[in-house]
Structure formats: C-alpha cells, structure tokens
C-alpha cells in the first residue's frame, strides 16, 4: 500500500537534491527561453497565411451566379486568399491534387430556396490537414449564410408590408430580395501583432527540454540502484509503490515548475501573450503528465542510466520533429501534420496556438488535453510495471 507521508518525503528529498543541481536550471529554464528567443527572432516577421479557395455552384440561378462572380471577380490585390471558380463535380479532385485548398459549394436549388422557410445550406469542402484554411472557408460560408438570412428577412418584411394581393409586385419583391451582395474583403494580417513568435516557440522549446528535465528524475531510480542508495531506501518500512509514486510526484512538480516559469518569464519580460490562463495551465498540466508517462516508459526499457539518457534524447528529438516544435504554426507538410497527432507535443502545440492566436478556452482544447492525459496514463502504467520488474526486483 502507498503511504502518503512516505510519498511526500521521497518527493521532497528528490526535489531538494535536484534543486542543488545547476543542470536543472540550464535544462529546465535557461536553455528553453534562450532557444525560444533565437528561433522566435528567426520568424520575427510573423506567421503568414495564404490559400486558394474554389467556389462551385451546382445551381443555375442568377442568384448563385451572382455569388460566384462576387467571389471570383474580386479586384487583384494583396489578399492572402484567392478565389477561383470550380466545377462542382471536380471539387474533390481539385482538393486532392492541391489545386485548391478548400471549396465553397452552392447546392442545386440554392437560389430558389432563399425565399423559402428552409433555404439550402452553403457547403464547405476542405482538406482535413489544413485546419486554418478550413476555418477561413467555413467563416466565409457562414458570412454568406448570414447574408441569405438577411435577404429572407427583408423579403418577409416587404411581403408583409405590401400585402399579397398583387402577384406581380410580390414576385418583384422576391426577385429583389434574392440579389445577394457579397461585401467580402480579406485583408493581409500579421499574426505576430496578437500572437508573437516567442509565444509559440517558448512552450515549443520548453516541451523539448521537458523530456530532459523529467527524464533525469525518472532515471534517478536506475542511478540510485547502481549507487546502492535505492537499497537503503527499500530497507526502510516503505513500499515499492510509495517509492515509485514519490519519484513520479517529484518529476511532475519539476516539469510543472519548468513550463510555468517559462510562461511567466516570457509573458512579463518579452510581452508574449499565451492566451487564456486557465486553458494554458490545463495544457501545461496535460503535457507534463504525458511527458512523465513517456519518460517512465523509457526508463522501464533501459538497463542502465546511460541507456535511459540515450533513449530519452532520441525520443525527445523524434517527437519534436514529428510534432512541429521547430517549425512555425501552419507550415507543417501534410504528412507531418498527420503524424503530429500521434505525439503529445503535437497536440499541445496545436492547443497553445489555438489559445494564443484564436482565443480558445479550456472547453475548446479539452479534447486535446484528454488525449495527452491518456497518453501519459497509458505510457506511465506500462512504464511503472517495467520499472517495478527491472529496477525494483
């Protein structure tokens, strides 16, 4: 059985010993901030976005053609979004071939349905790997739908005011209300005004070095076994479960302290706005749990502390490359974008970007938090079993 007093005593002893080690301050605090500043300065021009969105109409009404023309005949300029007409039958093929990034689709009967109680919805087709473009296309489609609703209300109000005695006049009102204007203007924006590169690369680099900070704590079990101190601890009336939980609690506290200090320093000293504090803290806790679980799993597979250190370094850099820690948001190739969802840091970086750049709340990033916690629990349970078998046996 686990003894709470013993767990806290072991965790406190580990923390005091680690706090006397200068390596902790380099790996856990100084190095992530320095790397974040250097990499962030490389992208000091901000994060840019561009997309090609197709506009397809399966409806032959004048209203639908007016909407298509309103999009595709915009005057040339510096807009990051370009609209092109697309055959509705070729939308999927155009997206698959990367000719367009997303498509807005007007269904058959769309124009005639504007005056009805149930207008046809505007469709959006997009590449699931291009979330920013998908969000932009969806936002534009919603704006068109809002214009449709405004036209329907105008038609209803005009018909009510004029009465229904004159069919010709009623038809004239309906025809006028079906003229949907597209007051669309997409402006070039520099995201760095709201979401600085440091706010992205600070947690990015923090998570990379988190593996080394937490991994060192997890490896201490192997080191203490080699040096004989673990045997002396086990000679006391302390269960193996208490020892493992105490070590785990210690590395969790160190990991949380590392990311929270990085968050505070970059926010105060460099004005990096990470976003909603509750959401940020939730993601930090989740990614620390995930990293602790993975580190415990690696420790369970290592025979020596040198092997554990080598495994930690290899896995940390592989996950960093797959998760996009070294790239600006939205610039991951399609394959890496999909593979990033297999990594806890990939989920965390997406969440930090949503929180900082799009103002996401804890509710909106809750699914990602759940995935990271699940990764940590599964890896941790497997790792603890192997640690108990190989290190404490």
NORKAKA-V87405 format. One record per residue. N is the residue number from 1. RES is the residue in one letter. SS is DSSP state (2 for helix, 1 for strand, 0 for the rest). PHI is phi as a letter, one per 30 degrees, with the letter a starting at -180 (NA if undefined). D_LAST is the distance of its C-alpha to the last C-alpha in Angstrom with 1 decimal. Layout:
# NORKAKA-V87405
N/RES/SS/PHI/D_LAST + N/RES/SS/PHI/D_LAST
This chain:
# NORKAKA-V87405
1/X/0/NA/17.0 + 2/X/0/d/17.6 + 3/X/0/c/19.9 + 4/X/2/e/22.5 + 5/X/2/d/23.4 + 6/X/2/d/19.9 + 7/X/2/d/19.5 + 8/X/2/d/22.9 + 9/X/2/d/22.3 + 10/X/2/d/19.2 + 11/X/2/d/21.2 + 12/X/2/d/24.2 + 13/X/2/d/22.6 + 14/X/2/d/21.3 + 15/X/2/d/24.8 + 16/X/2/d/26.6 + 17/X/2/d/24.7 + 18/X/2/d/25.3 + 19/X/2/d/28.9 + 20/X/0/d/29.6 + 21/X/0/c/28.6 + 22/X/2/d/31.8 + 23/X/2/e/29.9 + 24/X/2/e/29.2 + 25/X/2/d/32.9 + 26/X/2/d/33.7 + 27/X/2/d/31.2 + 28/X/2/d/31.3 + 29/X/2/b/35.1 + 30/X/2/d/37.4 + 31/X/2/d/36.5 + 32/X/2/e/36.5 + 33/X/2/d/39.9 + 34/X/2/d/41.4 + 35/X/2/d/40.4 + 36/X/2/d/41.7 + 37/X/2/d/45.0 + 38/X/2/d/45.4 + 39/X/2/d/44.7 + 40/X/2/d/46.6 + 41/X/2/d/49.6 + 42/X/2/d/49.6 + 43/X/0/c/50.3 + 44/X/0/d/52.6 + 45/X/0/d/55.3 + 46/X/0/j/53.3 + 47/X/0/c/52.0 + 48/X/0/c/54.7 + 49/X/0/b/55.1 + 50/X/0/b/57.5 + 51/X/1/a/57.9 + 52/X/1/c/60.3 + 53/X/1/c/60.9 + 54/X/1/d/63.1 + 55/X/1/b/65.6 + 56/X/1/c/66.5 + 57/X/1/b/69.1 + 58/X/0/c/69.6 + 59/X/0/c/72.5 + 60/X/0/c/76.0 + 61/X/0/d/77.3 + 62/X/2/d/78.9 + 63/X/2/d/76.3 + 64/X/2/d/73.4 + 65/X/2/d/75.2 + 66/X/2/d/75.9 + 67/X/2/d/72.2 + 68/X/2/d/71.3 + 69/X/2/d/74.0 + 70/X/2/d/72.9 + 71/X/2/d/69.5 + 72/X/2/d/70.4 + 73/X/0/c/73.6 + 74/X/0/d/72.2 + 75/X/0/d/73.8 + 76/X/0/d/71.7 + 77/X/0/a/70.0 + 78/X/0/c/66.7 + 79/X/0/d/64.9 + 80/X/0/d/61.2 + 81/X/1/c/61.7 + 82/X/1/c/64.2 + 83/X/1/c/65.5 + 84/X/1/b/66.8 + 85/X/1/d/68.5 + 86/X/0/b/66.5 + 87/X/0/d/67.5 + 88/X/2/e/65.6 + 89/X/2/d/65.0 + 90/X/2/c/63.3 + 91/X/2/d/61.0 + 92/X/2/d/57.7 + 93/X/2/d/58.7 + 94/X/2/d/59.7 + 95/X/2/d/56.3 + 96/X/2/d/54.4 + 97/X/0/d/56.4 + 98/X/0/i/55.8 + 99/X/0/d/59.5 + 100/X/0/b/59.0 + 101/X/0/c/56.0 + 102/X/1/a/57.0 + 103/X/1/b/60.1 + 104/X/1/c/62.1 + 105/X/1/c/63.8 + 106/X/1/c/66.9 + 107/X/0/d/67.1 + 108/X/0/d/70.3 + 109/X/0/i/72.6 + 110/X/2/d/71.1 + 111/X/2/d/74.5 + 112/X/2/d/76.2 + 113/X/2/d/73.4 + 114/X/0/d/73.7 + 115/X/0/d/76.6 + 116/X/0/c/74.8 + 117/X/0/d/72.6 + 118/X/0/b/69.5 + 119/X/0/d/69.5 + 120/X/0/d/67.4 + 121/X/0/d/64.2 + 122/X/1/d/63.7 + 123/X/1/c/60.8 + 124/X/1/b/58.3 + 125/X/1/c/56.4 + 126/X/1/a/53.8 + 127/X/0/d/51.0 + 128/X/0/d/47.7 + 129/X/0/d/46.2 + 130/X/0/c/49.0 + 131/X/2/d/48.4 + 132/X/2/d/50.8 + 133/X/2/d/53.6 + 134/X/2/d/52.9 + 135/X/2/d/53.1 + 136/X/2/d/56.4 + 137/X/2/d/57.9 + 138/X/2/d/57.0 + 139/X/2/d/58.5 + 140/X/2/d/61.7 + 141/X/2/d/61.9 + 142/X/2/d/61.6 + 143/X/2/d/64.4 + 144/X/2/d/66.6 + 145/X/2/d/65.8 + 146/X/2/d/66.8 + 147/X/2/d/70.1 + 148/X/2/d/70.6 + 149/X/2/d/70.1 + 150/X/2/d/72.6 + 151/X/2/d/75.1 + 152/X/2/d/74.8 + 153/X/2/d/75.4 + 154/X/2/d/78.4 + 155/X/2/d/79.8 + 156/X/2/d/79.4 + 157/X/2/d/81.0 + 158/X/2/d/83.9 + 159/X/2/d/84.6 + 160/X/2/d/84.6 + 161/X/2/d/87.0 + 162/X/2/c/89.4 + 163/X/0/i/89.5 + 164/X/0/c/89.3 + 165/X/0/d/93.0 + 166/X/0/c/93.3 + 167/X/2/e/91.0 + 168/X/2/d/91.9 + 169/X/2/d/90.9 + 170/X/2/d/87.7 + 171/X/2/d/86.8 + 172/X/2/d/87.7 + 173/X/2/d/85.2 + 174/X/2/d/82.4 + 175/X/2/d/83.1 + 176/X/2/d/83.0 + 177/X/2/d/79.7 + 178/X/0/d/78.1 + 179/X/0/d/78.5 + 180/X/0/c/75.0 + 181/X/0/d/74.9 + 182/X/0/c/71.7 + 183/X/0/d/71.7 + 184/X/0/c/68.6 + 185/X/0/b/67.8 + 186/X/0/c/64.4 + 187/X/0/c/64.2 + 188/X/0/d/62.0 + 189/X/0/b/59.5 + 190/X/0/c/57.2 + 191/X/2/d/53.9 + 192/X/2/d/53.2 + 193/X/2/d/55.8 + 194/X/0/c/53.4 + 195/X/0/b/50.0 + 196/X/0/d/49.7 + 197/X/2/e/47.5 + 198/X/2/d/45.5 + 199/X/2/d/44.6 + 200/X/2/d/43.0 + 201/X/2/d/41.5 + 202/X/2/d/40.1 + 203/X/2/d/37.5 + 204/X/2/d/37.2 + 205/X/2/d/36.2 + 206/X/2/d/34.2 + 207/X/2/d/31.9 + 208/X/2/d/31.6 + 209/X/2/d/30.5 + 210/X/2/d/28.4 + 211/X/2/d/25.7 + 212/X/2/d/25.6 + 213/X/2/d/25.7 + 214/X/2/d/22.9 + 215/X/2/e/20.9 + 216/X/2/d/21.0 + 217/X/2/d/19.5 + 218/X/2/d/16.7 + 219/X/2/d/16.0 + 220/X/2/d/15.9 + 221/X/2/d/12.1 + 222/X/2/d/11.9 + 223/X/2/d/14.8 + 224/X/2/d/13.7 + 225/X/2/d/10.6 + 226/X/2/d/13.2 + 227/X/2/d/15.7 + 228/X/0/j/13.8 + 229/X/2/d/14.8 + 230/X/2/d/11.5 + 231/X/2/d/10.8 + 232/X/2/d/14.3 + 233/X/2/d/14.0 + 234/X/2/d/11.1 + 235/X/2/d/13.5 + 236/X/0/d/16.1 + 237/X/0/d/16.7 + 238/X/0/b/14.9 + 239/X/0/d/12.6 + 240/X/2/d/9.7 + 241/X/2/d/12.5 + 242/X/2/d/14.9 + 243/X/2/d/13.1 + 244/X/2/d/12.9 + 245/X/2/d/16.4 + 246/X/2/d/17.7 + 247/X/2/d/16.8 + 248/X/2/d/18.2 + 249/X/2/d/21.3 + 250/X/2/d/21.9 + 251/X/2/d/22.0 + 252/X/2/d/24.2 + 253/X/2/d/26.6 + 254/X/2/d/26.9 + 255/X/2/d/27.5 + 256/X/2/d/30.1 + 257/X/2/d/31.8 + 258/X/2/e/32.1 + 259/X/2/d/33.9 + 260/X/2/d/36.0 + 261/X/2/d/37.2 + 262/X/2/d/38.1 + 263/X/2/e/39.9 + 264/X/2/d/41.8 + 265/X/2/d/42.8 + 266/X/2/d/44.1 + 267/X/2/d/45.9 + 268/X/2/d/47.6 + 269/X/2/d/48.2 + 270/X/2/c/48.9 + 271/X/0/i/50.1 + 272/X/0/d/47.6 + 273/X/0/c/47.8 + 274/X/0/d/44.6 + 275/X/0/j/46.2 + 276/X/0/e/45.5 + 277/X/2/d/43.1 + 278/X/2/d/41.5 + 279/X/2/d/40.9 + 280/X/2/d/39.6 + 281/X/2/d/37.1 + 282/X/2/d/35.9 + 283/X/2/d/35.3 + 284/X/2/d/33.5 + 285/X/2/d/31.1 + 286/X/2/d/30.5 + 287/X/2/d/29.9 + 288/X/2/d/27.5 + 289/X/2/d/25.4 + 290/X/2/d/25.6 + 291/X/2/d/24.7 + 292/X/2/d/21.7 + 293/X/2/d/20.4 + 294/X/2/d/21.1 + 295/X/2/d/19.5 + 296/X/2/d/16.2 + 297/X/2/d/16.5 + 298/X/2/d/17.3 + 299/X/2/d/14.4 + 300/X/2/d/12.0 + 301/X/2/c/14.1 + 302/X/0/c/14.3 + 303/X/0/c/12.7 + 304/X/0/b/14.6 + 305/X/2/d/16.4 + 306/X/2/d/19.6 + 307/X/2/d/18.7 + 308/X/2/d/17.8 + 309/X/2/d/21.1 + 310/X/2/d/23.0 + 311/X/2/d/21.8 + 312/X/2/d/22.7 + 313/X/2/d/26.1 + 314/X/2/d/26.9 + 315/X/2/d/26.0 + 316/X/2/d/27.8 + 317/X/2/d/31.0 + 318/X/2/d/31.0 + 319/X/2/d/30.8 + 320/X/2/d/33.4 + 321/X/2/d/35.7 + 322/X/2/d/35.3 + 323/X/2/d/35.6 + 324/X/0/i/38.7 + 325/X/0/d/37.6 + 326/X/0/c/40.1 + 327/X/0/c/43.0 + 328/X/0/d/45.6 + 329/X/0/e/45.4 + 330/X/0/i/47.2 + 331/X/0/c/47.2 + 332/X/0/d/44.3 + 333/X/0/d/45.3 + 334/X/2/e/45.2 + 335/X/2/d/42.2 + 336/X/2/d/40.1 + 337/X/2/d/41.4 + 338/X/2/d/39.9 + 339/X/2/d/36.6 + 340/X/2/d/36.3 + 341/X/2/d/35.8 + 342/X/2/c/32.4 + 343/X/0/c/31.2 + 344/X/2/d/30.6 + 345/X/2/d/32.6 + 346/X/2/d/35.5 + 347/X/2/d/35.6 + 348/X/2/d/35.5 + 349/X/2/d/38.3 + 350/X/2/d/40.5 + 351/X/2/d/40.0 + 352/X/2/d/40.9 + 353/X/2/d/43.9 + 354/X/2/d/45.1 + 355/X/2/d/44.7 + 356/X/2/d/46.4 + 357/X/2/c/49.0 + 358/X/2/c/49.8 + 359/X/0/i/49.2 + 360/X/0/d/46.6 + 361/X/0/c/45.3 + 362/X/0/d/41.9 + 363/X/0/d/43.1 + 364/X/0/d/43.9 + 365/X/0/c/40.5 + 366/X/2/e/38.5 + 367/X/2/e/37.7 + 368/X/2/d/36.2 + 369/X/2/d/34.2 + 370/X/2/d/32.9 + 371/X/2/d/31.9 + 372/X/2/d/30.0 + 373/X/2/d/28.2 + 374/X/2/d/27.3 + 375/X/2/e/25.9 + 376/X/2/d/23.7 + 377/X/2/d/22.5 + 378/X/2/d/21.8 + 379/X/2/d/20.1 + 380/X/2/d/18.1 + 381/X/2/d/16.8 + 382/X/2/d/15.8 + 383/X/2/d/14.2 + 384/X/2/d/12.3 + 385/X/2/d/10.8 + 386/X/2/d/9.9 + 387/X/2/d/8.6 + 388/X/2/d/6.3 + 389/X/2/d/5.2 + 390/X/2/c/5.8 + 391/X/0/c/5.7 + 392/X/0/c/3.8 + 393/X/0/d/0.0
